[in-house]
């Protein structure tokens, strides 16, 4: 019994330790790809730099899902993930844009600082408000989405869809500064962005999530350079449009409580032609009841 028990315990502990280490290993892989992207951009390999940011995003997606699936999430893993995201999706995309576009004039590097600072603030706010909770949306643009949008711009700028259409005639080098500022502001804003939907076949939401994942995989495999930047820009604009639409709906005039009270009183046969407050109506009801009670007492006497 002792030999079997010790052997089972010895085999169980390494497995458990490996399961705990796996999510943190993926997080460090994300860091590796983020640093590699910076090194590649400094050497002029912007195509490879964007690819490494995408690889880092894949590792970032897997580490959280594996930690939740194996129930090995911890405070240490959460803090490590945030620190790595600040580098891979904050500093690295900003430096890719610096080496590719913004290193020609003196103070353009300030846009890299502002984007990185917004990513750091976004991650700190997420740890305080939403970390460790089940969520269907994010408050503010997620830093991985912002970093991927910025990093894959160079990919998209090398495609025929960019160079051979009217899009290529736009002053993107000047617009890029405003894109970085816009992404930074969205990260620290209160704009609501949908989280990655659950995948399944038991509900409409799960089926839509499955179709979205399949469509994303098809785009990533067959048309990565043409797919990423437009798709991510659609996600960015979706959050803005959704927030504006919900804000307008909230401003529509709704039926007030007084109107509901009036409807109830009409159903009871009480006239509401005059805009009498509800408390006054209640007092009038009490007075009428007391008068009827006095009259009945007088008749009895």
N, C-alpha and C positions, 0 to 999 in steps of 0.2 A: 504494500500500500504506500509505503514511504517512497520507494523508488519511482512508482508510477506518479505519485503526487508531485514529487520534486521535478520529474521530467516534464510533466504537464505545466507546472508553474514556470520552469525555466524556458519552455518554448513559448508560453503565453506572454511573458514579460518583454522579450525582444520584439514580438509582433506588435504589442501595444506601444512600445517605444518607437518603432518604425512608423506606426500610424500617426503618432504625435509629431514626429519630426517631418513627415511628408509635407504638410501644409506650410510650415516655416521654410522648408527647402524650396518650395515653389515661390514663396515670397522673395527669398534671396536670389532665385533665378530671375525674377522680375528686376531686381536691383542690378544683376549682371547685365541684362539686356539694356537697361537704362544707361549704365556707364559706357557700355560698348557703343550705344548710339551716339553719345557725346564724342567719344574717341573717333568714330567713323566720320562724323560731321566735321571735326577739326581737320581731318585728312582729305576732305572734299568728297567723301562718299555719302552723299545725301540720300541716294536710293537705298543703300544698306542701312543707314541710320533710321529711316522711316520703317524699314522692315523689322528692325530690332525693337522699336517701340510697339509694333503690332505683336511681336512675340512676347514682350513683357505684359501686354494687356491680356493675352491668353493665359499666361501664368498667374496673373492677378485674379482672373475669373475662376481658375481652377482651385486656387488655394482656399478661398472662402467656401466654395461648394464642398470641397473635400473635408474641411474642418467641420462644417455643419452636418454632413452626412455621417461622419465618424464620431461626432460629438466630442471633438478634441479642441474646440475653440477655447481660447484663453485671453486674458488681458494682455499678456505679453505678445501673443500673435497679433492682436488687434493694433497695438501700438507699433509693432514692427511693420505691419502692413501700411500704416499711415506714413511712417517715415520713408519707406521705400517708394510709396506713391508720390510723395513730394519731389523725389528725385526723378523717377521714371516718367511722370506725367506733368511735372511742373518745370523743373530745371532743364531736363533733357530736350523736350520739344522747343523750349525757348532758345536754347543754345543752337539747336539745328537751324532755326530761323535766323539767328544771329550770324552764323557762319555762312549761310546761304544767301542772305539778303541784306541784313542790317549792319554789316561791318564796314560799310563804305563811309559813313559820316560819324561825327564824334559822339553824339548823345543818343543815338538810336538804341543803344544797349539798355536804356532805361525802360523800354518796353519789355525786354526780357525780365528785368527785375519786377515790374508790375505784374506780369503774368505769373511769375513764380510765387510772388507774395500772395496773390489771390488764391493760388492752389494750396498754399500752406494754411491760409486762413480757412479755406473751405474744408480741408481735412480736419483741422482743429474743431471747427463747429460741428462737423459730422460726428466726431468722437463724443462730443458733449451731448448732442441732441438725439442722434439716431443710431449710434453704434450698439450692436447687440440686440436690436429689436427687429421683429418681423415688419417689413415695410413694403408697400405697394408703390411708393413714390419717393423721390429725393427732393429735399429743399435746396435749390440751387443746382446748377449744372454739375454733374459728377466730374471730378478731376480727370479720371481716365478718358471720358468722352471729350473733354476739352483738350487734353494732351494729344489724343489720337487725331482730332480734327486739325490741330495745328501741324502735327508731324507729317500727316499724309498729304498736306497741301503740295509739297514738292513732287510727290508721286503723281498727283493729278495734273500738275503743270507740265508734265512730260508726255501726256497722252494726246492723241489726235482730237479727242473730244474737247480738249482745252486749246490746242494750238491752231486747229483748223476751223474753229467756229468763232462766233462773235464774242465768246467769253474771253478768248485770248487777247482781244483788243482792249480789254479793261485794264486800267492801271493797277494791277494786283500788287506791285511792289509798294505803291503808296497805300493801297487799301489794306495791306497786310498789317500795318500798324494799328488800324482801327479794328481789324478782326481780332488781334491780340487783346486790345483793350475791351472789346465787346465780350469775348470769351471770359476774360478775367472778371468783369462786372457780373456776368451771369453766374459764375461760380459762387460769388458771395451774395447773390440776390436771394429773394424769396420765391423765385419762379419755380413751379412744381414740374418735375420731370419724372416720367414713369420709370419704375424699376424694370429689370429684365423679367418678363412674364414667366410664370411656371409652365412647364411643358407637360402635356397629358392629353388623354382622349376622353375624359369623363365630363368635361365642361367646355363651354364655348371659349372661355378664356384660355384654357389649356390647349385647345386646338389652334387658336390664333397664335399662341406662343410657339407651338410646334412649327407652324407655317413660317413664322418670322425667323426662327432659328434655321430652318431648312433654306429659306431664301438667302439668309446671311451667309451660310456656308457655301452656297452656290456662287454668290458674288465674290466671296473671298478666294475661292479656289480658281475660278475661271477668269475673273476680271478684277483683280485686287486693286490695281492702280486707278481704274475708272470707277470703282465701287465705293471705296472707303470715304473719301472726302465728300462726295455728294450725299451719301447716305447719312453721314454724321452731321452735315449741315441741315439735312431734313429733320434730324432729331433735335438739333439746337432750335430751329425755327418752330418745331412742333410744340416745344415747351412754352415758347413765347406766345404763340397763337392760342394755346389752350388756356393759359393764364389770363390773357386779355379777354377771351370769350367768357370764361367763368366770372371775371370781374364785371363784365357788362351785364350778365344775367343776374348777378347779385344786386345790381343797381336798379333792376326793373321794379316798379311799384307792386308790392304784395298786398293781399287782403289783410286789413288790420284786425286786431282783436275786437275793437269796438264794432266792426262790421259783423263779426261772428256773433257777438252778443245781441246785435240788432236782429239777426236772423232767428236766433233762439227765442227772443221775446215775441217776434211776430208769430212764430209757430205756437206760442202760448196764448195768443190772442191779445197781446199788449201792444198799444199803439206806440210807435217810435218815430212819429213825424218830426218831433223836435230833437235836436242833438243833445239830449240830457245825458250827463255822465252816468256810468253804471252804478256807482255808489249812491247817487241821488235816486236812481230808480229803485234800488234796494230799499232805501229809507222810505220812499213813497209806498212801496209794497207793505212794509211793516206798519206804516201809519194807517193804511186802508184796513189791514187786518185788525189793528187795535180798535179802530172805529166800529168795525162790524162786531167785534166782541163786546164793546160797550152797549151797542144797540140791543144785542141779544140779552145782556144782563138786565137792561131796563124792561124789556118785555117780560122776562121771568119775574121781575119784582112787581 
